[in-house]
Amino acid sequence: MIRIHNTLTQQKETFKPIEPGKVRMYVCGMTVYDYCHLGHARVLVAFDVITRYLRHRGYDVHYVRNITDIDDKILRRADENGEVYTDLTQRMIKAMHEDEARLGVLSPTEEPCATAYIDEIIAMIHKLVASGHAYAAGNGDVYFAVESYEGYGKLSKKKLEDLVAGARVDVQEAKRSPADFALWKAARPGEVSWGAPWGDGRPGWHIECSAMSNCCLGETFDIHGGGPDLLFPHHENEIAQSECANGQPFVNTWMHAGAIRVNKEKMSKSLGNFFTIREILEKYQAEVVRYFLVSSHYRSQVDYSEDNLAEAGRTLTRLYHALRGVVPGKNVADTEHDTRFEEAMGDDFNTAGAIAVLHAVANEINQHRREGREDAARDSAAVLVRLGGVLGLLQQDPEAFFQADTGGELAADEIEAMIQARADARKAKNFAEGDRIRDELAEKGIILDDSREGTTWRRG
């Protein structure tokens, strides 16, 4: 049994997909005008883990994550750069794919772009206008009439009258109500546009997700997810326009990842604490960053700091230490660890609890090795690698993890040469020189581990 916290009902519910054995899930993706930041990484990794676990449990998951490739921010940035907007979006899409690959994020089943669904978007807007849920304004825009949908606010728990009373609207705006939102935006002179019954223009942001999810997953599907900032108004608006257009419930389960804070403050460019994924990966291994994100429950707030990343690196290192020098044995299943892992992940994808299980398995491996039970250690290592894989962790060779280049002073071949020089010095009984080389390596973040089998090294 899997229980998921549903934002719509604000309680955990037993997950029952519409079609037995199959899960249809849509997650709002990126607006591709800039590099992905840490908040994007939070969402990418959270729903990657959810997808991996659902597949681990035997579900056929159809995972759709869209790309917004036409938007005010995109057009503004392209204009600032003096480039065609499609050159900007293609470059940022490529960068996004590189970032997510480094973080171990699997590709979604489908990744629709808004500009490929203009006809479907126009058709949905036409249905809303024809049914009286939307209207063409005098300025060429088309707006959704929020007051025409009785259920508005059911996701965010906001009251329409409060939204209208608190709105500040320019008297020149063509909206009938301050809460109404744009489905179609009239094109400005020289701006990219598409032809529509209401005049040349482009889609508003909210309508694209309703149209694309409808085309890819149907009128009603199982799970819709995204970042915490999308709950209102984006997801609220998606519900309104989708249910008015289709006359069907839109989504059964709503899921939202927690926010990212930096040193206990909201991440913001104005505060100077805004980090792209690329900037972070210049200093930390990608798997360390992923471990840091996975070690907290997907709904919890995550506090990014140098200390927290360093601690994530240390704890992940302990898991890889348990695997170092052990060849995983047969794929042992149905262990006590599996049961505890399933209990944690089945409880609203409790990755923190699941990681506690990984550390218990690592402790078991170390105990077996201390007792000389190598076969048992290999079997436990197989369990650790298998369960770690469900979270997208522990799939590297341990030596590759320990020796990954994170921008240190020394390259691998330089380290190997110094280790050989140390070995030569020790063989010649020049122990002072051997100690000096070891100390020099330690000063540069290289830790040596001596054993009967030889000397191995890792970056500290």
C-alpha positions in Angstrom: 0.0 0.0 0.0 1.3 3.5 -0.9 -0.1 6.5 0.9 0.4 10.0 -0.6 -0.3 13.4 0.9 -2.8 15.0 -1.4 -2.5 18.8 -1.4 -6.1 19.0 -2.5 -7.5 17.3 0.6 -4.5 18.1 2.9 -4.3 14.5 4.1 -2.6 11.2 3.3 -4.7 9.0 1.1 -4.2 5.4 -0.2 -3.0 5.7 -3.7 -5.4 4.0 -6.2 -4.5 4.7 -9.9 -7.4 5.2 -12.3 -6.1 2.3 -14.4 -4.8 -0.6 -12.3 -1.0 -1.1 -12.7 -0.6 2.2 -14.5 0.2 5.7 -13.3 -0.3 8.9 -15.3 1.7 11.8 -13.8 2.3 15.4 -15.0 4.9 17.7 -13.4 5.3 21.3 -14.3 8.8 21.8 -15.8 11.0 24.7 -16.6 10.6 28.1 -18.3 13.8 27.9 -20.3 15.2 31.4 -20.3 18.1 30.8 -17.9 20.1 28.0 -16.3 18.3 25.7 -13.8 18.7 26.7 -10.1 18.7 24.7 -6.9 14.9 25.0 -6.5 14.5 23.3 -9.9 16.9 20.6 -8.8 14.7 20.0 -5.8 11.7 19.4 -8.0 13.6 17.4 -10.6 15.1 15.0 -8.0 11.9 14.7 -5.9 9.7 13.5 -8.7 12.5 11.4 -10.2 12.6 9.5 -6.9 8.8 9.2 -6.9 8.9 7.9 -10.4 11.6 5.4 -9.6 9.8 4.1 -6.6 6.5 3.7 -8.4 8.3 1.7 -11.1 10.1 -0.3 -8.4 6.7 -1.3 -7.1 5.7 -2.5 -10.6 3.7 0.4 -11.9 3.9 1.4 -15.5 4.5 5.1 -15.1 3.7 7.6 -17.9 5.6 10.6 -16.6 5.1 13.9 -18.5 7.1 17.0 -17.7 6.6 20.0 -19.9 8.8 22.8 -21.1 7.6 26.4 -21.3 9.4 27.7 -24.4 7.4 30.9 -25.0 6.9 33.4 -22.2 7.4 37.1 -21.4 10.7 36.2 -19.6 12.0 34.3 -22.6 11.2 37.1 -25.0 12.7 39.7 -22.7 15.9 37.7 -22.2 16.3 37.0 -25.9 15.9 40.7 -26.7 18.5 41.6 -24.0 20.9 39.0 -25.6 20.1 40.2 -29.1 19.2 36.7 -30.3 16.3 34.8 -31.7 14.2 33.5 -28.9 14.4 29.9 -30.2 18.2 30.0 -30.0 17.9 30.9 -26.3 15.4 28.2 -25.5 17.2 25.5 -27.4 20.5 26.4 -25.6 18.7 26.4 -22.2 17.0 23.1 -22.9 20.3 21.5 -23.7 21.8 22.9 -20.5 18.8 21.6 -18.5 19.3 18.1 -19.9 23.0 18.2 -19.0 22.2 19.3 -15.5 19.6 16.7 -14.8 21.7 13.9 -16.3 24.6 14.8 -13.9 22.1 14.7 -11.0 21.0 11.2 -12.1 17.5 12.3 -13.1 15.9 10.0 -15.6 14.2 11.5 -18.7 10.4 11.8 -18.5 8.3 9.6 -20.7 7.3 12.7 -22.6 8.6 16.3 -22.5 6.2 18.4 -24.5 7.0 22.0 -25.5 4.3 24.7 -25.4 5.0 25.9 -28.9 4.3 22.4 -30.3 0.8 22.5 -28.9 -0.5 25.9 -30.1 -3.4 24.3 -32.0 -4.5 22.3 -29.0 -4.2 25.4 -26.8 -6.3 27.4 -29.2 -8.9 24.6 -29.3 -9.2 24.5 -25.5 -9.5 28.3 -25.3 -12.2 28.1 -28.0 -14.2 25.6 -25.8 -13.9 27.9 -22.8 -15.1 30.9 -24.8 -18.0 29.0 -26.4 -19.2 27.7 -22.9 -19.1 31.2 -21.3 -16.1 30.5 -19.1 -13.8 32.8 -21.0 -14.2 36.0 -23.0 -12.3 38.0 -25.6 -11.5 41.5 -24.3 -11.3 44.7 -26.2 -7.5 44.7 -26.1 -7.1 41.4 -28.1 -6.5 39.3 -25.0 -8.7 36.4 -23.9 -9.4 35.9 -20.2 -10.7 33.1 -18.1 -13.8 34.3 -16.1 -12.9 33.0 -12.6 -16.3 33.7 -11.2 -17.8 31.3 -13.7 -16.1 28.4 -11.9 -17.7 27.6 -8.6 -14.8 25.5 -7.3 -12.1 28.2 -7.7 -9.7 28.1 -4.7 -10.3 24.5 -3.7 -6.6 23.6 -4.0 -5.0 26.7 -2.4 -7.9 27.2 0.1 -8.2 30.8 -1.0 -11.5 32.6 -1.2 -12.4 34.3 -4.4 -13.9 37.3 -2.6 -10.7 37.9 -0.7 -8.7 37.7 -4.0 -10.9 40.2 -5.7 -10.9 42.5 -2.7 -7.2 42.5 -2.4 -6.3 42.8 -6.1 -4.7 45.9 -7.4 -5.8 46.3 -11.0 -5.0 49.2 -13.4 -8.2 50.9 -14.5 -7.1 50.4 -18.1 -7.2 46.6 -17.9 -9.8 44.9 -20.0 -10.6 42.3 -17.4 -14.2 41.9 -16.1 -12.9 40.9 -12.7 -9.5 41.5 -11.1 -9.1 37.7 -10.5 -9.5 36.8 -14.2 -6.3 35.5 -15.9 -5.1 35.5 -19.5 -5.5 32.5 -21.7 -4.4 34.3 -24.8 -2.1 37.4 -25.1 -2.4 39.7 -28.0 0.9 40.2 -29.8 2.8 43.5 -29.5 4.3 44.9 -32.7 7.2 42.8 -34.0 6.6 40.1 -31.3 6.5 36.4 -32.2 2.8 35.3 -32.6 0.4 32.7 -33.9 -2.9 33.3 -35.6 -6.1 32.7 -33.6 -9.8 33.6 -33.9 -9.3 36.5 -31.4 -6.3 37.9 -33.3 -2.5 37.2 -33.5 -0.9 36.4 -30.2 0.5 33.6 -28.0 -0.8 31.5 -25.1 -0.9 32.5 -21.5 1.2 30.5 -19.1 -1.5 28.5 -17.3 -3.4 27.2 -20.3 -0.4 25.5 -21.8 -0.2 22.9 -19.0 -4.0 22.2 -19.2 -3.7 21.6 -23.0 -0.6 19.5 -22.9 -1.6 17.3 -20.0 -5.0 16.7 -21.6 -3.3 15.6 -24.9 -0.7 13.4 -23.2 -2.6 12.0 -20.3 -6.3 12.5 -20.8 -9.0 14.6 -19.2 -8.4 13.1 -15.8 -5.2 11.6 -14.6 -3.6 10.3 -11.4 -0.9 12.7 -10.1 0.0 16.3 -10.8 3.1 17.8 -9.2 5.4 20.8 -9.1 7.2 23.3 -6.9 5.7 25.0 -3.9 5.4 28.4 -5.7 3.1 26.8 -8.4 0.3 25.9 -6.1 -1.3 29.3 -6.5 -2.1 30.7 -9.0 -0.8 28.3 -11.6 -2.2 25.0 -10.4 -5.4 26.6 -9.1 -5.9 28.1 -12.6 -5.1 24.8 -14.3 -7.9 23.1 -12.3 -10.4 25.8 -13.2 -9.8 25.9 -16.9 -9.4 22.1 -17.3 -12.5 21.2 -15.4 -14.6 23.9 -17.2 -13.3 22.8 -20.6 -13.7 19.1 -20.1 -16.5 18.8 -17.6 -14.5 16.2 -15.7 -12.3 16.1 -12.5 -8.8 17.2 -13.5 -6.4 15.4 -11.2 -6.9 12.9 -8.4 -3.7 13.6 -6.4 -1.8 16.8 -6.1 1.8 16.8 -4.9 4.1 19.7 -4.1 7.8 19.7 -3.2 9.1 21.8 -0.4 10.9 25.1 -0.7 14.6 25.7 -0.8 16.2 28.1 1.7 19.8 29.3 1.7 21.3 29.7 5.1 17.7 29.9 6.5 16.7 32.7 4.2 14.5 32.5 1.1 16.6 31.9 -2.1 16.6 35.1 -4.0 18.7 36.9 -6.6 18.2 40.2 -4.7 19.7 38.6 -1.5 22.7 37.3 -3.4 22.0 33.7 -2.3 20.8 32.4 -5.7 22.7 29.3 -7.0 22.4 27.5 -10.3 22.9 23.8 -10.4 26.0 24.3 -12.5 27.6 26.6 -9.9 27.0 24.0 -7.1 28.3 21.1 -9.2 31.6 23.0 -9.6 32.3 22.5 -5.9 30.4 19.3 -5.1 30.0 15.9 -6.7 26.6 15.5 -8.3 25.7 12.5 -6.2 26.4 14.4 -3.0 24.0 17.1 -4.1 21.4 14.5 -5.0 21.9 12.8 -1.6 21.5 16.1 0.1 18.2 16.7 -1.6 16.9 13.1 -1.2 17.8 12.9 2.5 14.9 15.2 3.3 11.2 14.4 2.8 10.1 15.8 -0.6 7.5 18.0 1.1 9.9 19.4 3.7 11.7 22.7 3.5 15.4 22.2 2.7 18.1 24.5 4.0 21.0 24.8 1.6 24.4 25.7 3.2 28.0 24.8 2.9 27.9 22.9 6.2 24.8 20.9 5.1 26.4 20.0 1.8 29.6 18.9 3.5 27.6 16.8 5.9 25.8 15.1 3.0 29.2 14.3 1.5 30.4 12.8 4.7 27.3 10.6 5.2 27.3 9.4 1.6 31.0 8.6 1.9 30.1 6.3 4.8 27.8 4.3 2.5 30.4 4.0 -0.2 33.0 3.0 2.4 30.9 0.0 3.2 30.9 -1.0 -0.4 34.6 -0.3 -1.0 36.4 -3.6 -1.8 33.2 -5.7 -1.7 31.8 -7.2 -4.9 28.0 -7.4 -4.4 26.8 -11.0 -4.4 23.6 -12.5 -5.4 20.6 -10.2 -5.4 19.1 -11.1 -2.1 15.4 -10.0 -1.8 12.7 -9.9 0.8 15.0 -9.1 3.6 14.1 -7.3 6.8 15.7 -4.2 5.3 13.4 -4.5 2.2 10.4 -4.5 4.5 11.6 -1.4 6.4 12.5 0.4 3.1 9.1 -0.3 1.7 7.4 0.9 4.9 9.2 4.2 4.7 8.7 4.8 1.0 5.2 3.6 1.0 4.4 6.3 3.6 4.3 9.3 1.3 7.8 8.6 -0.2 9.6 9.1 3.1 13.2 9.1 1.7 14.7 10.1 5.1 13.4 6.9 6.5 14.6 5.0 3.5 18.1 6.4 3.8 18.2 5.3 7.5 17.6 1.8 6.1 20.6 2.2 3.8 22.8 3.1 6.7 21.6 0.1 8.6 22.6 -2.1 5.7 26.0 -0.4 5.5 26.5 -1.1 9.2 25.6 -4.7 8.6 28.2 -5.0 5.8 30.9 -3.6 8.1 29.9 -6.0 10.8 30.1 -9.0 8.5 33.6 -7.9 7.3 34.9 -7.5 10.9 33.7 -11.0 11.6 35.3 -12.4 8.4 31.9 -13.3 6.8 32.8 -12.2 3.3 29.8 -14.0 1.6 27.4 -12.4 4.0 29.0 -9.0 3.3 28.6 -9.5 -0.4 24.9 -10.4 0.0 24.3 -7.3 2.1 26.2 -5.2 -0.4 23.8 -6.4 -3.1 20.9 -5.2 -0.9 22.5 -1.8 -0.4 23.2 -1.2 -4.1 19.7 -2.4 -5.0 17.8 -0.3 -2.5 20.1 2.7 -3.2 19.2 2.4 -6.8 15.6 3.1 -6.1 16.7 6.5 -4.8 19.2 7.0 -7.6 22.1 6.5 -5.3 25.1 4.2 -4.9 25.3 3.1 -8.5 29.0 4.2 -9.0 32.0 2.1 -8.5 33.2 3.2 -5.0 36.7 4.1 -6.3 35.1 6.4 -9.0 33.1 8.1 -6.2 36.1 8.6 -4.0 38.4 9.8 -6.7 36.0 12.0 -8.6 37.6 15.4 -9.6 35.8 18.2 -7.8 38.2 20.9 -8.8 41.0 20.0 -6.4 44.7 21.0 -6.9 45.8 17.6 -8.0 44.7 15.5 -11.0 44.4 11.7 -10.6 47.7 10.9 -12.4 49.6 13.4 -10.2 48.1 11.7 -7.1 49.1 8.2 -8.4 52.6 9.4 -9.1 53.0 10.7 -5.5 51.6 7.5 -4.1 54.2 5.6 -6.1 56.9 7.9 -4.9 55.8 7.3 -1.3 55.8 3.5 -1.9 59.4 3.7 -3.3 60.5 5.8 -0.3 59.0 3.4 2.2 60.5 0.4 0.3 63.9 2.1 0.7 63.1 2.6 4.4 63.0 6.4 4.0 60.0 6.7 6.2 60.4 10.4 6.8 60.0 11.0 3.0 57.0 8.7 2.9 55.4 10.6 5.7 56.2 13.9 4.1 54.4 12.8 0.9 51.4 11.6 2.8 51.2 14.9 4.7 51.5 16.9 1.5 48.6 14.9 0.0 46.5 15.4 3.1 47.1 19.2 2.9 45.6 19.1 -0.6 42.6 17.1 0.4 43.8 13.6 -0.5 43.4 10.9 2.1 45.4 7.6 1.8 44.1 4.3 3.1 46.8 1.6 3.5 45.9 -2.1 3.6 47.4 -5.5 2.9 46.2 -5.2 -0.6 47.9 -1.8 -1.2 47.2 1.9 -0.9 43.9 3.4 -2.1 43.1 7.1 -2.0 40.1 9.4 -1.9 39.4 13.1 -2.0 38.5 14.4 1.4 
